[in-house]
Amino acid sequence: MPKRIVIIGAHAAGVDAASAARKTDRTAEITLITEEKHAGYSRCGLPFVLAGHIPSFQNLIVFPPSFYQMMKLNLKTETKVTKINAGNKTVETVDKTGKTEALPYDSLILATGANSFTPPIKGKEKQGIHSLRTLEDGEKIEEAIKNGAKTAVVMGAGLIGLEVAVALQERGLKVTVVELLPQILPMMLDADMASMIQEMLQIKGIDILTGKGVEEFLGTEKVTGIMAGGQQINADLFVSAFGVRANTQLAVDAGVALGETKTIKTNARMETNVKDIYAIGDCAESTHIVTQKPAVQQLGTVAVRHGKVAGINAAGGYALFTGVLGSAVTRLYDTEAGVTGLTEAAAQRARIDVATGTITSKTKADYYPGARPIKVKLVVEKESQRIIGAQIIGGEEVTQRINAISFAIQKQMTVRELAKADTAYAPPVCETWEPLVLAAEMVLMKLK
Amino acid sequence: MPKRIVIIGAHAAGVDAASAARKTDRTAEITLITEEKHAGYSRCGLPFVLAGHIPSFQNLIVFPPSFYQMMKLNLKTETKVTKINAGNKTVETVDKTGKTEALPYDSLILATGANSFTPPIKGKEKQGIHSLRTLEDGEKIEEAIKNGAKTAVVMGAGLIGLEVAVALQERGLKVTVVELLPQILPMMLDADMASMIQEMLQIKGIDILTGKGVEEFLGTEKVTGIMAGGQQINADLFVSAFGVRANTQLAVDAGVALGETKTIKTNARMETNVKDIYAIGDCAESTHIVTQKPAVQQLGTVAVRHGKVAGINAAGGYALFTGVLGSAVTRLYDTEAGVTGLTEAAAQRARIDVATGTITSKTKADYYPGARPIKVKLVVEKESQRIIGAQIIGGEEVTQRINAISFAIQKQMTVRELAKADTAYAPPVCETWEPLVLAAEMVLMKLK
């Protein structure tokens, strides 16, 4: 009898799991279930459609129906899983017509994702508070813009919040960003690096209010303003980008244990505590490569890597997940910002004694036209002199510099080794002394 | 008495050595000697001035006179060192007025560089064969273009040859490149990767003749054509880009030993076999990080790294050079090409049993406008599964991908570790599955 693999969730994690399972077992019956109308689209692309860089939300559907046919995957959209019976190994579903079904599984993969989260703020039940998690969310914001919204408030200055703020500003709206913490991108960058992005955004015309919590949503039925830090801000459009919360209820009800990050606890094979149930993507916990502690990194790259490992294992193969570093990058206007490993603040929270070094250099030879500034901050564990984190802000090649440092961290490179590293150079693409190497030099000077 | 440090050569290697020596010893008397009129300019930038990307050759002077004043460096231009007396520790010089001098040294650093080399081809004594090694060389080619040259032949399809060919074509000349070997970029890329660049250059209108040696320079006093592979090619401008030869005669005459690469043998402190004499840059040998054998990499990055180590040691400090990988990159039109470590061909020559993997992907999310193709070839040592080389061709972020693999090689990352690596992603800057990771997957499939 063919192996029955059921996957709850059909985006980055779920689809990559299905794909890996298919490659591992050509005969397995693989079913993907999603509550959403559209499966297999790139959530990370949503802000860039809003910004107008990408013509349509439909362009984000990276796995079209033909993919599921070719891979012989059974896709059930607009179908909700109401219960997991770990005892008799079935999942109960209900589709949009109300039809219920009990699907048996040999392996179950939970890719239930996360949902946008709005804290319990007075008036949050009012209409008109948007978020940007699904394709439909994007279409609703698009509609609001097309209906003439001229001003917007974005609540939360994390990655998504800022990407949305930039998108709205690029579409001509006057945008205010409100952030409870004293800096923008608090999970991604140290305050000294974040201030550079904040200044850039302000120069572009985005109002940024840090250290201000949203206290109330104003308006009768529909939100027309917020109170933040005692200040009233009215707008036509409100976007909640406070963050996301993992969808774990279904798992918890089935006896699946959560870890200390309140996401589903997994081992290196992405197995949960319940036999034959795996968890992947935004709902699943990983181990951090530097701290070796549980960590949750709700990133597309982690989702696909999780998915691949779980898919192979669920189909009877063998694969291990090697942990996360939280490598992430974005582009806001023409400035790129990236991070890998621990920020200085995160290292301090983890009680790791660090030295840091920050330098500013250029992305091309100084004499080559179009050379742009780039700023690198390295975080180094003092005793071992190992690199444990980096933050980079600049106009070019930030992503691959982040990847280079990610590799360095994963292979326990010391800051001295980085200061001596063999790097490539040509005037149109970089400086003779690579900025990463200069940042390593800076740390070494401090360590002397 | 202050330490007397004499440096022969005043470009990348020499100036970085002087700078490092000064930072190590605030009181040393540091003298830089060069035969050239201009010191401290970027040779790597020469083709890009010719191309018209950079306004003037003068822009390439990255260390202006004020630098030497600020660093208290004694710079002697248009001065030739005629002899090194290792016995009484002096160098004999003659300046452009014919004045001779004997300069005593405590430490001597040889940064004598390399010169363009034209093989013993019939008629090579004729006028009008240009090369592009010095600022004056560049000015002469510029003059030829301004005097109405319409056609050019570039002899040699290495990095410099192709950069010059592109520059001349961008300036409107009809360019033919002649290469003895059956492929372009023979020292940098495997034939399968090089063919991609060759096609691109041909589409841009450059004629490329591979597998054809230059047999004769034609013309009476001045070269007006060449015979190559039995074919006569006439042109207005001829550029010799056969390669460079290290300038070692001065060193050899002083008893300094050469290594098996015919460049000056050095140890990890960049010391030669003669006490207190160091050698750096294009005239000096290094150890290859992968093969652990003597290697010569005449690159700007190696020169400055050599210089720094020798400068510190010559001034009484302690620094070690950790070897070369030959990481190099160029941009031809809007295509970047890079290499680090061993090519497949170089690995075979070194009798290393390898597996390779080549993939083509995109530089941005498939749906993001402007995504460009990128091709990655990984070379992996079969038994250890360690990455020992990579070649990358694409439109964006090739340099930092090369650096990422360079770090991976230096830290002995296996191809399996790369296939599982944590990488950063955002739609405008890369794909979810990093091309480097996909190439690693491809190698793993072959290793199964």
Interface residues (C-beta under 8 A of the other chain):
Chain A: A12 S42 C44 G45 F48 H53 I54 N59 L60 V62 I289 L299 G300 T301 V302 V304 R305 L320 F321 T322 G323 V324 L325 G326 S327 A328 V329 T330 R331 E336 G338 V339 T340 A365 D366 Y367 Y368 P369 E396 E397 V398 T399 Q400 R401 I402 N403 A404 S406 F407 A408 Q410 K411 Q412 M413 E417 L418 K420 A421 D422 T423 A424 Y425 A426 P427 P428 V429 C430 T432 W433 E434 L436
Chain B: A12 S42 C44 G45 F48 H53 I54 N59 L60 V62 I289 L299 G300 T301 V302 V304 R305 L320 F321 T322 G323 V324 L325 G326 S327 A328 V329 T330 R331 E336 G338 V339 T340 A365 D366 Y367 Y368 P369 E396 E397 V398 T399 Q400 R401 I402 N403 A404 S406 F407 A408 Q410 K411 Q412 M413 E417 L418 K420 A421 D422 T423 A424 Y425 A426 P427 P428 V429 C430 T432 W433 E434 L436
